[in-house]
């Protein structure tokens, strides 16, 4: 077998060992791997149950050649893998042509269902039970690309990834019609295509990759020109702008793109991606163009004024010069700025139908430079909006009409269900259910506050310094409601007003005084106090905890 396909034997041997070893074997060995080579332990290790799909998807994550080498060498030692990579292969991109997913994506479903499908996939296509395949596909957050990419990693001589590389040659099955039957039919269609006839699945995948490198039509996935990610604080809006910007630039789907921060920074430094944060004092002169003061040379020390382009005009002009590329402007906290003041007459020009080259192409004369200006159709705008600051209903009407809105709500499934005995998933669900009842759904607490929390010390810190202050802001120090959100635990301390003043007749003795639990109190690290949050009353959602 050619060296570029060495990975198939490596993954196949590993899958066989795991299928034979079973659940406890995988959990024990996965914890022995030197994951620290990638900078930190992966989310995979947060759960007590480590399923094989999440393991392989995490293992395949895109890394630098140096980090990949350290981790894969560790895997070879821990699992006693015989088909080892050579030193030269770690420096070859062609030796690792397989799906490389996002680091934080896991399979969150019935472990036994995942193990059943895994073991049958190791044996081959004919061993797969359609109920197992369809069951895993229907797990929230899985989807056809994620499922088939992992099956391909597990057994690359039988399966193919149902993703963008192959859809150029054979249409992918529609999401609403996708199941085991339609997937097998699609596999056969791909193998019967003249381009791939007689090739093994791993050869087909490599050929599709090579063909895409040589000129498969770029930018095949259509993205909205203007979109806003909106939701409560802590739901990953700003975080996800990185992946969305890369998806736009590459012409890939958001579901399949990898959040590659190094690539993002590279594009930002080159000017293909730009970022700005709106605030109350941000103005047209900052965004489009304006007259700005500048200090003269040291000889005269005089203040002079010059015409300066704002960030929007700069990236728009760059996009006009390079029409074959896509450019992205990220506007963080878009709802905090005065839209009419910032965009001015350009609010009309960002419409799809008014872009340069469109049927209703429109240009305006800029007030400072007197230049004719239009917005190119290869410039994409991605905004973020915190609904705790302003409801979408209160947003500037002109902005609402011109942007696609993508809601981002808390996802408890991304956080741990066992932090030294505390089920953070259930805790977050319970708090958000009460916040929605007492306030509204737009003021919930996002899951990112509890990401990477794996000790009581970290949980205590985030509660004291992030979550509790957020609740105080939400409820304007209405301590009774804060206490209700926390299930009546000890984080809010109450005492009677009687005896506080010497002259008790000036005090309503029935009044209750509320205070926050002192920061050095041991109850901040008492797991029972956190359990009270989701065990109190019936506010928790016990379905799919």
C-alpha positions as CSV (number, residue, x, y, z in Angstrom):
1,X,0.0,0.0,0.0
2,X,1.3,3.5,-0.9
3,X,2.6,5.6,2.0
4,X,-0.1,8.2,1.5
5,X,-2.6,5.6,2.6
6,X,-0.7,4.5,5.7
7,X,-3.2,6.3,7.9
8,X,-5.9,3.8,6.8
9,X,-4.0,0.9,8.3
10,X,-3.1,2.9,11.4
11,X,-6.8,3.8,12.0
12,X,-8.0,0.4,11.1
13,X,-5.7,-1.4,13.5
14,X,-6.6,1.1,16.3
15,X,-10.4,0.6,15.6
16,X,-9.9,-3.2,15.8
17,X,-8.1,-3.0,19.1
18,X,-10.8,-0.8,20.6
19,X,-13.7,-2.9,19.3
20,X,-12.0,-5.9,20.9
21,X,-11.1,-4.2,24.1
22,X,-14.4,-2.6,24.8
23,X,-15.7,0.3,26.9
24,X,-13.4,0.2,29.9
25,X,-10.4,-0.5,27.8
26,X,-11.0,2.7,25.7
27,X,-11.7,4.8,28.7
28,X,-8.5,3.6,30.4
29,X,-6.3,4.0,27.4
30,X,-7.7,7.3,26.2
31,X,-6.8,8.8,29.5
32,X,-3.2,7.7,29.1
33,X,-2.6,9.5,25.8
34,X,-0.4,12.6,26.0
35,X,-3.1,15.0,24.8
36,X,-1.2,17.9,26.4
37,X,0.8,18.0,23.2
38,X,-2.1,19.8,21.7
39,X,-2.1,22.5,24.5
40,X,-4.7,21.1,26.8
41,X,-6.8,18.1,27.5
42,X,-9.7,17.6,25.0
43,X,-13.4,17.8,26.0
44,X,-13.4,14.1,25.3
45,X,-12.0,13.4,28.7
46,X,-14.7,15.4,30.6
47,X,-17.3,12.7,30.5
48,X,-17.1,9.4,32.4
49,X,-18.2,7.5,29.2
50,X,-15.8,7.9,26.3
51,X,-17.5,6.6,23.1
52,X,-15.4,5.4,20.1
53,X,-17.0,8.0,17.7
54,X,-16.0,10.9,19.9
55,X,-12.6,9.4,20.3
56,X,-11.9,9.0,16.6
57,X,-13.3,12.4,15.8
58,X,-11.1,14.0,18.4
59,X,-8.1,12.1,17.3
60,X,-8.5,13.2,13.7
61,X,-8.7,16.9,14.6
62,X,-6.4,19.1,12.5
63,X,-3.2,19.9,14.2
64,X,0.3,21.1,13.4
65,X,2.6,18.3,12.2
66,X,4.6,18.6,15.4
67,X,1.6,18.2,17.7
68,X,0.1,15.5,15.6
69,X,3.4,13.5,15.8
70,X,3.5,13.8,19.6
71,X,-0.1,12.7,20.1
72,X,0.0,9.9,17.5
73,X,3.3,8.5,18.8
74,X,1.6,8.5,22.3
75,X,-1.4,6.6,20.8
76,X,1.0,4.1,19.2
77,X,2.6,3.4,22.6
78,X,-0.6,3.3,24.6
79,X,-2.5,1.0,22.2
80,X,0.6,-0.9,20.9
81,X,-0.1,0.0,17.3
82,X,2.1,-1.9,14.8
83,X,1.3,0.1,11.6
84,X,3.3,3.1,12.8
85,X,3.9,6.3,10.8
86,X,7.4,7.0,9.6
87,X,9.2,10.2,10.6
88,X,8.9,11.6,7.0
89,X,5.1,11.2,6.9
90,X,4.5,13.7,9.7
91,X,5.8,16.4,7.4
92,X,3.7,15.4,4.4
93,X,0.2,16.8,4.1
94,X,-0.7,14.0,1.6
95,X,-0.2,11.4,4.3
96,X,-3.1,12.8,6.3
97,X,-5.8,13.3,3.8
98,X,-8.8,12.4,5.9
99,X,-11.6,14.5,7.6
100,X,-10.2,16.9,10.2
101,X,-13.0,18.2,12.4
102,X,-13.3,20.9,15.0
103,X,-11.6,20.1,18.4
104,X,-14.7,20.6,20.5
105,X,-17.2,18.5,18.5
106,X,-18.3,15.3,20.4
107,X,-21.1,12.7,20.0
108,X,-23.6,13.2,22.8
109,X,-25.9,10.2,22.7
110,X,-26.6,6.7,24.0
111,X,-23.2,5.2,24.6
112,X,-24.5,1.6,23.9
113,X,-26.0,2.8,20.5
114,X,-22.6,4.3,19.5
115,X,-20.7,1.2,20.5
116,X,-23.1,-1.0,18.6
117,X,-22.7,1.0,15.4
118,X,-18.9,1.2,15.9
119,X,-18.4,-2.6,16.3
120,X,-20.5,-3.3,13.2
121,X,-18.7,-0.6,11.2
122,X,-15.3,-2.2,12.1
123,X,-16.7,-5.5,10.6
124,X,-18.0,-3.7,7.4
125,X,-21.0,-2.3,5.6
126,X,-23.0,-5.6,5.6
127,X,-22.8,-5.9,9.3
128,X,-24.4,-2.5,10.0
129,X,-27.9,-2.5,11.4
130,X,-29.9,0.3,9.9
131,X,-31.5,1.0,13.3
132,X,-28.1,1.7,14.8
133,X,-27.1,4.0,11.9
134,X,-30.3,5.9,11.8
135,X,-30.3,6.2,15.6
136,X,-26.8,7.8,15.7
137,X,-27.7,10.1,12.8
138,X,-30.7,11.4,14.8
139,X,-28.6,12.3,17.8
140,X,-28.7,16.0,18.3
141,X,-25.8,17.8,16.6
142,X,-24.5,14.8,14.6
143,X,-25.7,15.2,11.0
144,X,-24.7,13.2,7.9
145,X,-21.2,14.7,7.5
146,X,-20.1,14.2,11.1
147,X,-21.4,10.6,11.2
148,X,-20.0,9.4,7.8
149,X,-16.7,11.2,8.3
150,X,-16.2,9.2,11.5
151,X,-17.3,5.9,9.9
152,X,-14.7,6.6,7.2
153,X,-12.0,7.1,9.8
154,X,-13.1,3.8,11.5
155,X,-13.2,1.8,8.3
156,X,-11.9,3.6,5.2
157,X,-12.1,0.6,2.9
158,X,-15.9,0.4,3.4
159,X,-17.3,3.9,4.0
160,X,-17.0,7.4,2.5
161,X,-17.4,10.8,4.1
162,X,-20.7,12.4,2.8
163,X,-19.2,15.9,2.6
164,X,-18.3,18.7,0.2
165,X,-15.3,17.1,-1.4
166,X,-17.5,14.5,-3.2
167,X,-20.7,16.5,-3.8
168,X,-19.0,18.1,-6.9
169,X,-19.2,14.6,-8.5
170,X,-22.3,13.1,-7.0
171,X,-25.1,15.0,-5.3
172,X,-25.3,14.4,-1.6
173,X,-28.5,12.9,-0.2
174,X,-30.9,15.6,1.2
175,X,-30.8,15.9,5.0
176,X,-34.5,15.2,5.3
177,X,-34.2,12.0,3.3
178,X,-30.9,10.8,4.7
179,X,-30.8,7.3,6.3
180,X,-28.9,4.0,6.1
181,X,-30.6,3.1,2.8
182,X,-30.0,6.4,1.1
183,X,-26.4,6.5,2.3
184,X,-25.7,3.0,0.8
185,X,-27.3,4.1,-2.5
186,X,-25.1,7.2,-2.5
187,X,-22.0,5.1,-1.8
188,X,-22.8,2.9,-4.8
189,X,-23.4,6.0,-7.0
190,X,-20.0,7.4,-6.1
191,X,-18.2,4.1,-6.8
192,X,-20.0,3.7,-10.1
193,X,-18.9,7.2,-11.3
194,X,-16.4,7.1,-14.2
195,X,-14.0,9.2,-12.3
196,X,-13.8,6.8,-9.4
197,X,-14.6,3.4,-10.9
198,X,-12.5,0.6,-9.5
199,X,-11.1,2.6,-6.6
200,X,-11.3,1.8,-3.0
201,X,-13.1,4.4,-0.8
202,X,-9.9,5.8,0.7
203,X,-8.5,6.2,-2.9
204,X,-11.8,7.9,-3.9
205,X,-11.4,10.4,-1.0
206,X,-7.8,11.1,-1.9
207,X,-8.7,11.6,-5.6
208,X,-11.5,13.9,-4.8
209,X,-9.1,15.9,-2.6
210,X,-6.5,16.1,-5.4
211,X,-9.1,17.1,-8.0
212,X,-10.4,19.9,-5.7
213,X,-6.8,21.2,-5.4
214,X,-6.6,21.4,-9.1
215,X,-9.6,23.3,-9.9
216,X,-12.9,22.1,-8.5
217,X,-15.1,25.2,-8.6
218,X,-14.4,27.2,-5.5
219,X,-16.9,29.0,-3.2
220,X,-19.6,26.4,-4.0
221,X,-21.5,27.0,-0.8
222,X,-23.7,30.0,-0.7
223,X,-23.7,32.2,2.4
224,X,-25.9,35.2,3.2
225,X,-24.1,38.5,2.5
226,X,-25.3,40.0,5.8
227,X,-25.9,37.9,8.9
228,X,-26.1,38.4,12.6
229,X,-25.5,35.8,15.3
230,X,-27.8,36.7,18.3
231,X,-28.5,35.2,21.7
232,X,-27.9,35.5,25.4
233,X,-24.4,36.2,26.8
234,X,-22.0,33.2,26.9
235,X,-23.5,31.3,23.9
236,X,-20.3,31.5,21.8
237,X,-21.4,34.2,19.3
238,X,-18.0,35.9,19.0
239,X,-16.3,32.5,19.1
240,X,-18.3,31.2,16.2
241,X,-17.6,34.2,14.0
242,X,-14.2,32.7,13.4
243,X,-15.6,29.5,11.8
244,X,-18.3,31.4,9.9
245,X,-15.8,33.8,8.5
246,X,-13.6,30.9,7.3
247,X,-16.6,29.1,5.9
248,X,-17.4,32.2,3.8
249,X,-13.8,32.6,2.6
250,X,-13.4,28.9,1.7
251,X,-16.9,28.5,0.3
252,X,-17.6,25.6,2.7
253,X,-20.6,24.9,4.9
254,X,-20.5,26.1,8.5
255,X,-21.2,22.6,9.7
256,X,-18.1,21.2,8.1
257,X,-15.6,24.0,8.5
258,X,-12.8,23.8,11.1
259,X,-12.3,26.7,13.5
260,X,-8.7,27.3,12.6
261,X,-7.6,30.3,14.6
262,X,-4.1,30.4,12.9
263,X,-5.7,30.6,9.5
264,X,-8.1,33.2,10.7
265,X,-5.3,35.4,12.0
266,X,-3.4,34.9,8.7
267,X,-6.5,36.2,6.8
268,X,-7.0,39.0,9.2
269,X,-3.4,40.1,8.9
270,X,-3.6,40.0,5.1
271,X,-6.8,42.2,5.2
272,X,-9.2,39.6,3.8
273,X,-10.9,39.5,7.2
274,X,-11.4,42.6,9.4
275,X,-13.0,43.1,12.8
276,X,-14.6,46.0,14.6
277,X,-16.7,46.5,17.8
278,X,-19.6,48.9,17.8
279,X,-20.2,51.1,20.8
280,X,-22.2,54.2,21.7
281,X,-19.5,56.7,20.4
282,X,-18.7,54.8,17.2
283,X,-19.6,57.0,14.2
284,X,-19.8,57.3,10.4
285,X,-16.3,58.8,10.4
286,X,-14.9,55.7,12.1
287,X,-16.7,53.3,9.8
288,X,-16.9,54.9,6.4
289,X,-14.7,58.0,6.1
290,X,-14.1,61.3,7.9
291,X,-11.8,64.2,8.7
292,X,-9.4,63.4,11.4
293,X,-6.9,65.6,13.3
294,X,-3.2,64.6,13.0
295,X,-0.1,66.1,14.7
296,X,2.3,67.8,12.3
297,X,6.1,67.4,12.3
298,X,8.2,68.3,15.3
299,X,9.3,71.6,13.6
300,X,5.9,73.3,13.8
301,X,3.9,71.1,16.1
302,X,0.7,72.2,14.4
303,X,-2.5,70.1,14.3
304,X,-3.5,69.3,10.8
305,X,-6.6,67.5,9.4
306,X,-6.7,64.7,6.9
307,X,-9.3,62.6,5.2
308,X,-9.2,59.1,6.5
309,X,-11.0,56.0,5.3
310,X,-12.9,53.9,7.9
311,X,-12.7,50.2,8.3
312,X,-15.7,49.5,6.1
313,X,-14.5,51.5,3.2
314,X,-11.0,50.0,3.5
315,X,-12.2,46.4,3.2
316,X,-14.8,47.3,0.5
317,X,-12.0,48.8,-1.6
318,X,-9.8,45.8,-1.1
319,X,-12.7,43.5,-2.1
320,X,-13.2,45.5,-5.3
321,X,-9.6,45.1,-6.3
322,X,-9.6,41.3,-5.8
323,X,-13.0,40.2,-7.1
324,X,-12.0,36.5,-7.1
325,X,-11.7,36.4,-3.4
326,X,-14.3,36.7,-0.6
327,X,-13.8,39.3,2.1
328,X,-15.5,39.3,5.6
329,X,-16.1,42.2,8.0
330,X,-17.0,41.0,11.5
331,X,-19.0,43.6,13.6
332,X,-19.0,42.6,17.2
333,X,-21.8,44.0,19.4
334,X,-23.6,45.4,16.4
335,X,-26.7,46.4,18.4
336,X,-24.7,48.6,20.7
337,X,-24.0,51.2,18.0
338,X,-26.3,53.8,16.5
339,X,-26.9,52.2,13.2
340,X,-28.3,55.3,11.4
341,X,-25.3,57.3,12.7
342,X,-22.7,54.7,11.7
343,X,-24.0,53.4,8.3
344,X,-25.6,56.6,7.1
345,X,-26.7,56.3,3.5
346,X,-24.7,53.1,3.1
347,X,-27.4,51.1,5.0
348,X,-29.2,50.8,1.6
349,X,-26.1,49.7,-0.3
350,X,-25.5,46.6,1.7
351,X,-28.7,45.0,0.4
352,X,-28.1,42.0,-2.0
353,X,-30.0,43.7,-4.8
354,X,-28.1,47.0,-4.4
355,X,-24.6,45.5,-4.4
356,X,-22.2,46.3,-7.4
357,X,-23.1,44.0,-10.3
358,X,-26.6,43.4,-9.1
359,X,-29.7,44.2,-11.2
360,X,-30.5,47.2,-9.0
361,X,-26.8,48.3,-8.5
362,X,-26.7,51.5,-6.5
363,X,-23.9,54.0,-5.8
364,X,-23.8,57.1,-3.6
365,X,-21.6,60.2,-3.5
366,X,-19.6,60.1,-0.2
367,X,-20.0,63.5,1.7
368,X,-16.3,64.0,2.6
369,X,-14.4,62.7,-0.4
370,X,-17.1,63.3,-3.0
371,X,-16.2,59.9,-4.4
372,X,-18.8,57.6,-6.0
373,X,-19.1,54.5,-3.8
374,X,-20.8,51.1,-4.0
375,X,-20.6,47.9,-2.0
376,X,-19.1,44.9,-3.8
377,X,-20.9,41.6,-3.8
378,X,-17.8,39.7,-2.5
379,X,-17.9,41.5,0.9
380,X,-19.7,39.7,3.6
381,X,-20.9,41.2,6.9
382,X,-21.1,39.0,10.1
383,X,-22.5,40.7,13.2
384,X,-23.0,39.6,16.8
385,X,-25.8,40.7,19.1
386,X,-26.2,40.2,22.8
387,X,-30.0,39.9,23.4
388,X,-29.5,40.7,27.1
389,X,-28.5,44.2,26.0
390,X,-31.3,44.7,23.5
391,X,-34.1,42.5,22.3
392,X,-34.2,41.8,18.6
393,X,-37.6,43.4,18.5
394,X,-36.1,46.7,19.5
395,X,-33.3,46.6,16.9
396,X,-33.1,49.2,14.2
397,X,-35.7,48.3,11.6
398,X,-33.4,49.1,8.7
399,X,-30.9,46.7,10.1
400,X,-33.4,43.9,10.7
401,X,-34.6,44.1,7.1
402,X,-31.2,43.7,5.6
403,X,-29.6,40.9,7.7
404,X,-30.3,37.2,8.2
405,X,-30.6,36.4,11.9
406,X,-29.1,33.2,13.3
407,X,-30.2,32.5,16.9
408,X,-27.6,31.0,19.3
409,X,-29.0,29.7,22.5
410,X,-27.4,27.9,25.5
411,X,-26.3,24.4,24.7
412,X,-25.9,22.5,28.0
413,X,-24.9,19.3,26.1
414,X,-21.5,20.9,25.5
415,X,-20.6,21.0,29.2
416,X,-19.8,18.4,31.8
417,X,-22.3,16.3,33.6
418,X,-19.9,15.4,36.4
419,X,-17.7,18.0,38.0
420,X,-16.7,16.2,41.2
421,X,-20.3,15.1,41.6
422,X,-22.1,18.2,40.2
423,X,-24.1,17.7,37.0
424,X,-23.5,21.1,35.3
425,X,-25.8,20.2,32.4
426,X,-28.8,19.8,34.7
427,X,-27.7,22.8,36.8
428,X,-27.6,25.1,33.7
429,X,-30.9,23.9,32.4
430,X,-32.6,24.5,35.8
431,X,-31.2,28.0,36.1
432,X,-32.2,29.0,32.6
433,X,-35.7,27.5,33.0
434,X,-36.2,29.7,36.1
435,X,-34.7,32.8,34.4
436,X,-37.1,32.4,31.5
437,X,-40.0,32.2,33.9
438,X,-38.9,35.2,36.0
439,X,-37.6,37.4,33.2
440,X,-37.5,36.1,29.6
441,X,-35.6,33.6,27.4
442,X,-33.2,36.3,26.1
443,X,-31.5,36.6,29.5
444,X,-30.5,33.0,29.9
445,X,-26.9,32.0,30.9
446,X,-24.8,30.7,28.1
447,X,-22.9,27.4,28.2
448,X,-19.5,28.9,27.6
449,X,-19.3,30.1,31.2
450,X,-19.1,26.4,32.2
451,X,-16.9,25.1,29.4
452,X,-13.6,23.5,30.6
453,X,-14.9,23.5,34.2
454,X,-13.6,20.2,35.7
455,X,-13.0,21.0,39.3
456,X,-15.0,22.5,42.2
457,X,-12.4,25.2,42.5
458,X,-13.0,26.3,38.9
459,X,-16.8,26.0,39.3
460,X,-16.6,28.2,42.5
461,X,-14.6,30.8,40.7
462,X,-16.9,31.1,37.7
463,X,-20.0,31.3,40.0
464,X,-18.5,34.0,42.2
465,X,-17.0,36.1,39.4
466,X,-19.1,35.6,36.4
467,X,-22.5,33.9,36.9
468,X,-23.5,35.5,40.2
469,X,-22.7,39.1,39.0
470,X,-24.6,38.3,35.8
471,X,-27.7,37.4,37.9
472,X,-27.3,40.6,39.9
473,X,-27.3,42.6,36.6
474,X,-30.3,40.7,35.2
475,X,-32.5,41.2,38.3
476,X,-31.2,44.6,39.5
477,X,-30.2,43.1,42.9
478,X,-33.7,41.6,43.4
479,X,-32.2,39.1,45.8
480,X,-35.4,37.1,46.2
481,X,-35.4,36.3,42.4
482,X,-31.7,35.6,42.4
483,X,-32.2,33.2,45.3
484,X,-35.1,31.5,43.4
485,X,-32.9,31.0,40.3
486,X,-30.3,29.3,42.6
487,X,-32.9,27.0,44.0
488,X,-32.8,28.6,47.5
489,X,-29.2,27.5,48.1
490,X,-26.8,29.3,50.5
491,X,-25.2,31.6,47.9
492,X,-27.8,34.3,48.9
493,X,-27.8,34.9,52.7
494,X,-30.9,36.3,54.3
495,X,-31.4,37.7,57.8
496,X,-34.1,39.7,59.6
497,X,-33.9,43.5,59.9
498,X,-34.9,43.3,63.6
499,X,-32.1,44.5,65.9
500,X,-30.0,46.1,63.1
501,X,-30.7,49.6,64.4
502,X,-30.9,50.7,68.0
503,X,-34.3,52.3,67.5
504,X,-36.3,49.3,66.2
505,X,-39.4,51.4,65.7
506,X,-37.7,52.9,62.6
507,X,-37.2,49.4,61.1
508,X,-39.8,47.1,59.6
509,X,-38.9,44.0,61.7
510,X,-40.6,41.7,59.1
511,X,-38.2,43.0,56.4
512,X,-35.6,40.5,55.1
513,X,-32.1,41.7,54.3
514,X,-30.2,39.8,51.6
515,X,-26.4,39.6,51.1
516,X,-24.1,37.6,48.9
517,X,-22.3,34.7,50.6
518,X,-18.8,35.9,51.5
519,X,-16.1,34.8,49.0
520,X,-14.1,32.9,51.6
521,X,-17.1,30.8,52.8
522,X,-16.5,27.1,52.2
523,X,-20.1,26.7,50.9
524,X,-18.9,28.1,47.5
525,X,-17.0,24.8,47.0
526,X,-19.7,22.5,48.6
527,X,-21.1,20.3,45.9
528,X,-24.4,20.0,47.8
529,X,-25.0,23.7,47.3
530,X,-24.7,23.3,43.5
531,X,-26.9,20.2,43.6
532,X,-29.7,22.2,45.3
533,X,-29.9,24.3,42.2
534,X,-31.2,21.5,40.0
535,X,-32.8,19.3,42.7
536,X,-35.0,22.1,44.1
537,X,-38.6,22.0,43.0
538,X,-39.4,20.8,39.5
539,X,-37.6,23.4,37.5
540,X,-35.0,21.1,36.1
541,X,-35.5,19.4,32.8
542,X,-34.9,15.7,33.4
543,X,-35.2,14.7,29.7
544,X,-31.8,13.8,28.1
545,X,-29.8,15.1,31.0
